[in-house]
Amino acid sequence: MRPSILSLDPPALAEAVASLGQPRFRARQLSEWLYARHAGTWDAMTNLPAAMRAALAERWLDPEGTLATVEVAGEEGTGTRKVLSRLADGELVETVLIPAKDRTTVCVSSQVGCGCGCAFCASGLNGCTRSLASGEIVAQAAMAARLLGRRPDNVVFMGIGEPFLNYEAALAAARRMNDAEPEGLGIGARRITISTCGVVPGIGRFAAEGRQFELSVSLHAPTDAQRGRLMPVNRRWPLGELIPACRAYTERTGRIITFEYTLVAGFNDRPEDARALLRLLRPFPSRVNLIPLNPVREFDGRTPSDAVCEAFREALERGGLNATLRRSKGRGVNASCGQLRRARIGRGGPA
């Protein structure tokens, strides 16, 4: 199977063009088509010689060959679009485009399926088939740019898979998205967020990256007993290891971590849970993003009422934590991670 041209960093792309016997300036032209003009096919790159385009096609997948759209589900009234795409080997991944008043955020996947098995997430119900190559991750942002007619404003690695279990490819993709045009998509580092379910070694490694990417940690409960019921990863890296790693990250980088916290009715949304969360996070700079549960058929948890969610947020704010309550978008497009892919697999599509 041909590799994706989007997996090449700028030096490797220049070397690939040189190997075709082309002058150096052709590498810049190619980069412009890939990252500034968001071309999907070789034929669209009209200022490249036909012989060069043919040679590229023999060796490399173009962006649309890397990631072919299978299904687009849109939710009326929100503008949210979930895109199910087929990779070159037939596997399926999801990408979500989430509009706001002044920006569009693209949520990308880093693996085919997920091995972490969080109870409320559809991504892990079929396990992890494989990790994505960096080009397959970049292709999701490039596809979003073609749909939008411009580059996305923000990218979050919160789709299917655990980015820190595919560290090299995920960070290579983030760098390509951040690199200035025409060598990358030109998305600001602070507008790119890597989310982890709590892979402690990855947090330490991420602290040494040297780029100002944002870090988000899926927490979802304030105690090991509760978190272990929701997230099997807590048995490998319990809060006694995760929280010190997060604190060390903030001390080394000077950056604030966002903790994602899904509110489940009667389980982690009570006043005592808010107090426990305050004790856990108040010792170092952090913010909390509260998310009312997006129901998944295989998880019997319920979504709390709006009043309960707001009371939880207010309790955190009174205790000194910066907390926001995120209103769910995309329930009408099966936006809980992995649902659209799982539905297609259930209809006989590839695993």
Phi, psi and omega per residue, in radians:
M1 nan 2.328 3.131
R2 -1.183 2.463 3.079
P3 -1.348 2.919 3.123
S4 -1.467 2.361 3.073
I5 -1.088 -0.431 -3.096
L6 -1.304 -0.121 3.072
S7 -1.436 -0.162 -3.081
L8 -1.502 2.271 3.001
D9 -1.357 2.983 -3.045
P10 -0.947 -0.796 3.109
P11 -1.087 -0.694 3.141
A12 -1.195 -0.615 3.097
L13 -1.148 -0.728 3.099
A14 -1.093 -0.685 3.127
E15 -1.165 -0.683 3.125
A16 -1.111 -0.710 3.114
V17 -1.163 -0.726 3.125
A18 -1.090 -0.628 -3.134
S19 -1.142 -0.294 3.078
L20 -1.562 0.037 -3.139
G21 1.369 0.373 -3.104
Q22 -1.719 2.633 3.114
P23 -1.193 2.844 -3.024
R24 -1.043 -0.650 -3.065
F25 -1.114 -0.338 3.115
R26 -1.163 -0.513 3.114
A27 -1.119 -0.701 3.105
R28 -1.173 -0.712 3.096
Q29 -1.060 -0.738 3.127
L30 -1.106 -0.766 3.105
S31 -1.050 -0.698 3.130
E32 -1.068 -0.721 3.120
W33 -1.153 -0.688 -3.073
L34 -1.272 -0.760 -2.918
Y35 -1.972 -0.444 -3.136
A36 -1.764 -0.657 -3.135
R37 -1.718 -0.146 3.046
H38 1.014 0.697 3.116
A39 -1.174 2.491 3.139
G40 -1.737 -0.395 -3.053
T41 -2.290 2.807 3.097
W42 -1.147 -0.665 -3.091
D43 -1.097 -0.434 3.132
A44 -1.258 -0.277 -3.040
M45 -1.548 1.297 -2.858
T46 -1.251 -0.324 3.123
N47 -1.616 0.117 3.010
L48 -1.642 2.452 3.129
P49 -1.010 2.539 -3.125
A50 -1.010 -0.658 -3.139
A51 -1.149 -0.649 3.107
M52 -1.169 -0.739 3.128
R53 -1.104 -0.683 3.121
A54 -1.147 -0.707 3.130
A55 -1.172 -0.697 3.077
L56 -1.065 -0.740 -3.111
A57 -1.122 -0.541 3.116
E58 -1.224 -0.561 -3.007
R59 -1.766 -0.519 -2.940
W60 -2.328 2.583 2.962
L61 -1.319 2.407 2.994
D62 -1.367 3.010 -3.108
P63 -0.982 -0.743 -3.140
E64 -1.266 -0.438 3.032
G65 -1.306 -0.501 3.085
T66 -1.210 -0.647 -3.004
L67 -2.536 1.798 -3.092
A68 -1.792 2.203 -3.109
T69 -1.173 2.277 3.110
V70 -1.835 -0.761 -3.039
E71 -2.672 2.405 3.030
V72 -2.111 2.097 3.115
A73 -1.915 2.117 3.142
G74 -1.991 2.587 3.113
E75 -1.913 2.062 -3.109
E76 -1.054 2.327 3.078
G77 1.657 -0.328 -3.137
T78 -1.959 -0.460 -3.071
G79 1.397 -0.048 3.134
T80 -1.199 2.341 3.100
R81 -2.237 2.259 3.024
K82 -1.875 2.229 -3.098
V83 -1.936 2.142 3.018
L84 -1.677 2.201 -3.054
S85 -2.216 2.624 3.102
R86 -1.823 2.259 3.061
L87 -1.402 3.012 -3.047
A88 -1.102 -0.445 3.133
D89 -1.635 0.142 3.092
G90 1.638 -0.159 3.123
E91 -1.238 2.751 -3.078
L92 -1.990 2.451 3.044
V93 -2.367 2.857 3.141
E94 -2.043 2.549 3.009
T95 -2.358 2.397 -3.114
V96 -2.098 2.304 3.056
L97 -1.822 2.082 -3.027
I98 -2.098 1.886 -3.121
P99 -1.478 2.633 2.951
A100 -2.309 -3.076 -3.040
K101 -1.004 -0.756 -3.017
D102 -2.186 0.269 -3.097
R103 -2.830 2.847 3.012
T104 -2.216 2.246 3.114
T105 -1.826 2.392 3.091
V106 -1.965 2.204 3.114
C107 -1.757 2.066 -3.046
V108 -1.918 2.699 3.078
S109 -1.675 2.642 3.139
S110 -2.068 -0.183 3.102
Q111 -2.494 2.841 2.976
V112 -1.582 1.790 -2.993
G113 1.379 -3.058 -3.095
C114 -2.625 2.443 -3.131
G115 -1.707 0.089 -3.033
C116 -1.484 -0.439 2.949
G117 1.207 0.557 3.094
C118 -1.063 2.394 -2.931
A119 -1.086 -0.574 -3.025
F120 -1.751 0.215 -3.045
C121 -2.047 2.203 -3.132
A122 -1.294 -0.247 -3.071
S123 -1.055 -0.638 -3.016
G124 -1.621 0.035 -3.038
L125 -1.179 -0.431 3.080
N126 -1.904 0.216 3.138
G127 1.289 -3.032 3.135
C128 -1.843 2.133 3.131
T129 -1.430 -0.833 3.090
R130 -2.916 2.918 3.032
S131 -1.529 2.685 3.099
L132 -1.469 2.563 2.945
A133 -1.256 2.768 -3.103
S134 -1.016 -0.672 3.141
G135 -1.134 -0.554 3.112
E136 -1.235 -0.467 3.062
I137 -1.369 -0.814 3.100
V138 -1.021 -0.653 -3.110
A139 -1.037 -0.496 3.119
Q140 -1.191 -0.746 3.085
A141 -1.190 -0.645 3.113
A142 -1.166 -0.699 3.075
M143 -1.075 -0.733 3.103
A144 -1.074 -0.683 3.116
A145 -1.097 -0.673 3.114
R146 -1.181 -0.670 3.122
L147 -1.180 -0.661 -3.100
L148 -1.431 -0.415 -3.008
G149 1.406 0.212 3.136
R150 -2.897 2.910 3.105
R151 -1.228 2.596 3.088
P152 -1.189 2.726 -3.127
D153 -1.406 -0.665 -3.109
N154 -2.362 2.621 3.027
V155 -2.258 2.305 3.057
V156 -2.135 2.294 3.072
F157 -1.539 1.253 -3.089
M158 -2.224 0.250 3.109
G159 -1.480 -2.650 -3.080
I160 -1.150 2.341 3.050
G161 1.784 2.900 3.111
E162 -1.885 1.889 -3.058
P163 -0.985 -0.641 -3.086
F164 -1.343 -0.128 2.958
L165 -1.640 0.063 3.010
N166 -2.408 0.865 -2.880
Y167 -1.037 -0.906 -3.037
E168 -1.015 -0.840 -3.092
A169 -1.221 -0.715 -3.124
A170 -1.093 -0.787 -3.121
L171 -1.265 -0.590 3.051
A172 -1.088 -0.701 3.108
A173 -1.148 -0.732 3.125
A174 -1.083 -0.703 3.115
R175 -1.108 -0.701 -3.132
R176 -1.176 -0.643 3.073
M177 -1.152 -0.582 -3.090
N178 -1.439 -0.548 -3.091
D179 -0.951 2.463 -3.130
A180 -1.112 2.549 3.027
E181 -1.052 2.527 0.098
P182 -1.658 0.183 -3.115
E183 -1.492 -0.126 3.108
G184 -2.799 -2.997 -3.082
L185 -1.439 -0.217 3.056
G186 1.277 0.493 3.102
I187 -1.552 2.255 -3.085
G188 -1.006 2.513 -3.098
A189 -1.018 -0.678 -3.118
R190 -1.283 -0.095 3.074
R191 -1.789 0.172 3.094
I192 -2.080 2.113 -3.079
T193 -2.054 2.233 3.035
I194 -1.752 2.240 -3.122
S195 -1.966 2.366 3.100
T196 -2.217 2.609 3.076
C197 -1.443 0.006 3.085
G198 2.129 0.606 3.096
V199 -1.394 1.710 -2.962
V200 -1.030 -0.801 3.130
P201 -1.042 -0.591 3.119
G202 -1.165 -0.608 3.121
I203 -1.128 -0.761 3.104
G204 -1.099 -0.714 3.135
R205 -1.189 -0.686 -3.125
F206 -1.106 -0.574 -3.139
A207 -1.081 -0.435 -3.093
A208 -1.669 0.120 -3.047
E209 -1.130 -0.639 3.121
G210 1.531 -0.050 3.029
R211 -1.938 2.666 -3.014
Q212 -1.542 0.799 3.012
F213 -1.164 2.657 3.089
E214 -1.523 2.645 3.095
L215 -2.065 2.308 3.050
S216 -2.145 2.379 -3.129
V217 -2.102 2.177 3.079
S218 -1.345 1.941 -3.067
L219 -1.806 -1.112 2.958
H220 1.223 -0.150 3.073
A221 -2.831 2.630 -3.069
P222 -1.651 -0.071 -3.141
T223 -2.289 2.740 3.111
D224 -1.100 -0.653 -3.109
A225 -1.082 -0.783 3.129
Q226 -1.258 -0.806 -3.069
R227 -1.123 -0.633 3.131
G228 -1.115 -0.493 3.099
R229 -1.291 -0.500 -3.132
L230 -1.622 -0.608 -2.939
M231 -2.324 1.819 3.117
P232 -0.975 -0.466 -3.137
V233 -1.037 -0.396 -3.127
N234 -1.156 -0.384 3.082
R235 -1.281 -0.510 3.107
R236 -1.462 -0.767 -3.138
W237 -2.252 1.482 -3.123
P238 -1.205 3.040 -3.082
L239 -1.025 -0.529 3.111
G240 -1.122 -0.338 3.032
E241 -1.793 -0.664 -3.073
L242 -1.155 -0.856 -3.051
I243 -1.140 -0.774 3.043
P244 -1.041 -0.622 3.100
A245 -1.132 -0.682 3.108
C246 -1.171 -0.730 3.128
R247 -1.114 -0.720 3.108
A248 -1.108 -0.633 3.103
Y249 -1.070 -0.818 -3.118
T250 -1.149 -0.628 3.135
E251 -1.184 -0.657 -3.094
R252 -1.337 -0.679 -3.010
T253 -1.744 -0.367 -3.035
G254 1.285 0.202 -3.095
R255 -1.809 2.646 -3.118
I256 -1.626 2.338 3.083
I257 -1.525 2.439 2.964
T258 -1.691 2.183 3.086
F259 -1.731 2.138 3.093
E260 -1.486 2.339 -3.056
Y261 -2.427 1.838 3.124
T262 -1.445 2.155 -3.113
L263 -1.493 2.127 3.133
V264 -2.037 2.190 -3.014
A265 -1.001 2.202 3.067
G266 1.299 0.023 -3.089
F267 -1.953 -0.897 -3.097
N268 -2.371 0.360 -3.054
D269 -2.009 0.267 -3.073
R270 -1.557 2.853 3.106
P271 -0.979 -0.679 3.134
E272 -1.163 -0.502 3.072
D273 -1.226 -0.674 3.077
A274 -1.085 -0.735 3.124
R275 -1.129 -0.720 3.123
A276 -1.131 -0.662 3.126
L277 -1.162 -0.669 3.084
L278 -1.083 -0.764 3.124
R279 -1.093 -0.600 -3.075
L280 -1.281 -0.727 -2.940
L281 -1.841 -0.338 -3.050
R282 -1.107 -0.467 -3.099
P283 -1.148 -0.206 3.120
F284 -2.526 2.779 -3.069
P285 -1.104 2.251 3.137
S286 -2.814 2.920 2.996
R287 -2.352 2.727 -3.099
V288 -2.134 2.267 3.076
N289 -1.867 1.882 -3.115
L290 -1.521 2.319 -3.064
I291 -2.268 1.927 3.019
P292 -1.005 2.401 -3.069
L293 -0.910 2.255 2.985
N294 -1.619 1.883 -2.934
P295 -1.019 2.463 3.021
V296 -2.155 2.344 -3.021
R297 -0.973 -0.631 -3.051
E298 -1.420 -0.066 3.138
F299 -2.053 2.234 -3.014
D300 -1.553 0.178 3.083
G301 -1.203 2.732 -3.129
R302 -2.011 2.696 3.087
T303 -1.406 2.263 3.101
P304 -1.175 2.824 3.073
S305 -1.193 2.803 3.084
D306 -1.012 -0.677 -3.118
A307 -1.125 -0.716 3.125
V308 -1.161 -0.753 3.126
C309 -1.063 -0.771 -3.127
E310 -1.176 -0.665 3.108
A311 -1.122 -0.655 3.109
F312 -1.129 -0.782 3.120
R313 -1.068 -0.768 -3.128
E314 -1.112 -0.634 3.106
A315 -1.109 -0.693 3.094
L316 -1.168 -0.753 3.140
E317 -1.086 -0.760 3.115
R318 -1.092 -0.543 3.137
G319 -1.440 -0.035 3.060
G320 1.776 0.118 3.098
L321 -1.702 2.439 3.022
N322 -1.350 1.959 -3.073
A323 -2.256 2.394 3.058
T324 -2.147 2.620 3.111
L325 -1.941 1.994 -3.078
R326 -1.570 2.130 3.073
R327 -1.379 2.288 -3.049
S328 -1.154 2.343 2.962
K329 -2.053 2.504 2.972
G330 1.653 0.185 3.086
R331 -1.032 -0.541 -3.136
G332 -1.292 -0.153 3.102
V333 -2.037 0.466 -3.112
N334 0.906 0.901 -2.989
A335 -1.374 -0.183 3.005
S336 -1.063 2.384 -2.897
C337 -0.974 2.203 3.046
G338 1.605 -0.103 -3.044
Q339 -1.192 -0.741 -3.110
L340 -1.170 -0.721 3.106
R341 -1.110 -0.756 -3.125
R342 -1.122 -0.672 3.104
A343 -1.081 -0.709 3.137
R344 -1.196 -0.702 3.093
I345 -1.088 -0.694 3.130
G346 -1.133 -0.396 3.091
R347 -1.578 0.192 3.063
G348 1.742 0.135 3.092
G349 -1.282 3.091 -3.117
P350 -1.213 2.615 3.093
A351 -1.356 nan nan
